[in-house]
Every structure is written in C-alpha cells, then in structure tokens.
Amino acid sequence: MDPDTCSAKGCQAPAAWQLQWNNPKLHTPERRKVWLACDDHRGSLSDFLGARGFLKDVVPHDGSTPPE
C-alpha cells in the first residue's frame, strides 16, 4: 500500500501531519476536513489555512484518518 502523500501541489513526499480545518461558511462547526502535509510544507499549508481562519488543529499523521 502506498503511503499517504502531502497535499501541497506537486509534492509526493510522505505525509507526516494532518491539518484539520473547516470553512465556517460551508461546514458545521464540528466538521473537520483534512489536508496532509510533509515536514517541508506543514508551515506553508498551515499559514494558508490560518490566514483564512480555517485551521483548527495540526496533529501527527498516523495513516488512520484519510484526507477528505
């Protein structure tokens, strides 16, 4: 089985982090969407979601929660 990969455009690195987020205009408060990030893209993806007020949590990725 292939490892989960980073959600950054063009990145094929294995995911190490789950960036859990939601868009309050579209999602209920308890809903969590997930982007995966490698160590190199954790900061830039977090900054992108955070600037929009979407980022809710960043947790280590263990492969048990598939991205949405």
C-alpha positions in Angstrom: 0.0 0.0 0.0 1.4 3.4 -0.9 2.0 5.9 1.9 -0.3 9.0 2.1 1.3 11.9 0.4 1.5 15.6 1.1 -1.4 17.8 -0.2 0.9 20.6 -1.4 0.7 20.9 -5.2 3.3 18.7 -6.9 4.6 17.3 -3.6 5.0 13.5 -3.5 6.6 13.3 0.0 5.0 11.1 2.6 2.6 12.9 4.9 3.7 13.5 8.5 0.9 15.9 9.6 -2.8 16.3 9.4 -4.1 19.8 9.1 -7.6 19.8 10.3 -9.8 22.6 9.1 -13.2 23.8 8.1 -14.7 26.7 6.3 -17.4 28.2 8.6 -19.4 29.5 5.6 -19.7 25.9 4.3 -19.3 23.5 7.1 -20.9 22.9 10.5 -18.5 23.8 13.5 -17.8 20.2 14.3 -16.9 19.2 10.7 -13.2 18.7 10.0 -11.7 18.5 6.6 -8.1 17.2 6.4 -5.1 18.2 4.4 -2.0 16.1 4.7 1.5 17.8 4.9 5.1 16.7 4.9 7.5 18.4 7.2 8.6 20.8 4.5 5.0 22.0 3.7 3.5 22.0 7.2 4.2 25.7 7.7 3.1 27.0 4.3 -0.2 24.9 4.3 -0.9 25.9 7.9 -0.2 29.6 7.1 -2.6 29.4 4.1 -5.4 27.9 6.1 -4.7 30.1 9.2 -4.8 33.3 7.2 -8.4 32.5 6.2 -9.4 31.5 9.7 -9.9 27.9 8.6 -7.2 26.0 10.5 -8.5 24.2 13.6 -5.7 21.8 14.6 -2.4 20.2 13.4 -1.8 16.6 14.6 0.7 13.9 13.6 -0.5 11.8 10.7 -0.5 8.1 11.5 -2.4 6.9 8.4 -5.6 6.1 10.2 -7.6 9.2 9.1 -7.9 9.5 5.3 -8.0 13.1 3.8 -11.3 14.5 2.7 
